[in-house]
Amino acid sequence: MVALPRVGICWTHTILAVDLTGDGRPDIVTADYTDGGTPSVSVLLNQGGSFNGRTTYALAMASDETEGVTAGDFDLDGDVDLAAWREASSC
């Protein structure tokens, strides 16, 4: 088990392990809830048994929470891309 650094958010809706840097080690991506703040996705890069400090990416959403995040090569360029979403308030 690897200890993760405390990330200072209210809570995390989704935790995703994916190799973002191509080094063969899974990095961690979280979809964050910030209690009135800006919705965000955080990335913690795997340094070979420990993780660096959190890098947070603010999202342009009309909500303070990010419901989920997923990874894939969405634009078919060979790099890992991330996509985040939130729950709709109405249909």
N, C-alpha and C positions, 0 to 999 in steps of 0.2 A: 504494500500500500504506500502511496506517495502523498505527502502532506501538501495541501494547496494553500496558497497565501490567502489571508482574509481579504475579501474584495470590497467590502463597504457598501453593499447594496441592500435594499429591503429584503428581497428574495429573488430567486432564480426560477423561471418557469421551465426552461429547457437547458440541459447540459449535453453537449455534443463533443465526442472525441473524434478528431479528424486530423490528418497530417496536412497542415497548411503550408509548410515550408519545404516539403519534399525530402526531408532528412530521414524518413522512415520511423519517426517518433510521433505518437499521437499528441496533438495540441488540444487545448480545451477551449470551446466556444460556449458562451452562456447567453441566453435571452433574459434580460433583466427587467425587474419592476423597481421603480425608483420613488414611489409614493409622492406624486405631484411633480416630479422632475421630468427630464427628457427621456423618452424611451431609448434603449440602447442595446447594443450587442457588445460583449466583452470577450477579449481573446487573451489567453495565457499560453505562451509558447513553452514547449517542453525543452528543457536544457539538459536532458539526459538524466532524469531522475528527480529533478526539481523544476519548478515552473517560475518564469519571470513574473514581475509585477503585471497587473492587469492593464491592458490597453483597451480603452472604451471608445466605441464608435457611436455617436448620436444618430438617431434615425428621425426622418421627417414623417412622423405619424401624429394623428390627432388623438393621442392617448398617452398616458404616462407609463404604460406597460407593454412590453413585447411578449407575446404569447409563445412564440417558438422561433427556432432557427434550424435550417437544414443546409447541407452542403452538397455540391455536385459541380460538374463542369457544364454550367448552363449555357455558356456562349461558345462551347466547343473549341477553346483555345489551348487546352491541355492543362490549365491551372484550376485549382479548387476555387469555386465561387461560393458565397454565402447568400442565403435568402432568408429574410425575417418577415414575420407576420404578426398581426394582432387580431383579436376577436372582434367581429363587427358588432356595433351597438344595436343595429337593426337590419332587417333583410329587405 
